[in-house]
Amino acid sequence: MLVADDGRFSYPMRLAHGTQSLQIEIQDPQGFPYAKVLTMNIQSHEQNRQIYLKQPIP
């Protein structure tokens, strides 16, 4: 996956209705690993719309 200089990235995926979690695992330039769980609640009126998550990974 390509990551921009400012740390942003995108990854398309299909989401079902309801609450779902996604675990993101990254490694910084020094080789230290980090993990973040993103939890989202997809409502039926959000079908076929793009969803943007903005949660920084410390």
Secondary structure by P-SEA (a helix, b strand, c coil): ccccccbbbbbbbbbcccbbbbbbbbccccbbbbbbbbbbbbccccccbbbbbbbbcc
